[in-house]
Amino acid sequence: MPWKEWDAGECGDGEVIRTRLQQPPPTDGPSKYTGLWRTLRVGIAEEGARSLYGGPSAHLMRVIPNSAVMYAIYEAALRMNF
C-alpha cells in the first residue's frame, strides 16, 4: 500500500497538527499549541473535528507527483538491474 497516499487521504489530521505545532509562538503570550494531544484537543474544541481535515488538496498535490516520480525511478532502476 502506498503509505503517502493513505496518509494524505485518510490521516489528514497529522498534517494539520504538524503545521500548527511548527507555528512560531505569539509575541503576546505563550503558544496554545504545546504538544500533540493539546493541539488535538484545542483544535477540536475551537474549530470542530472537521477542521483537522482542512486543506488536503494542497497536500495531495504535493504527495501524488512525488510518488509518481519515485515509482518511475524505482521501475527504471529495476530495468537496469540495480
Steps between C-alpha positions, in 0.01 A plus 500: 500500500636845412525649847536861390170493313330321790628761741385784280156353446417336831717676757496864393485602863871425541589767247281760673638418845859512375441837334350645817788373712753657262349849531714750690359594842303825518679809626232582757507178701563126504405276211172313532646210301760342728475131415325242286206426729449862604501609136242234421278599795522875432434455128190289557370726779544825307428397140340155510627165376455595133772763534759225531435398140515846347717548196577143389505606134823697543661204673382260228635732228843460661487130589360347182756645252780415744379139520467477122860612452621265774327198343623592151861516623454171689364326189782641285758377752344152495527488122868598521564222756613720787 
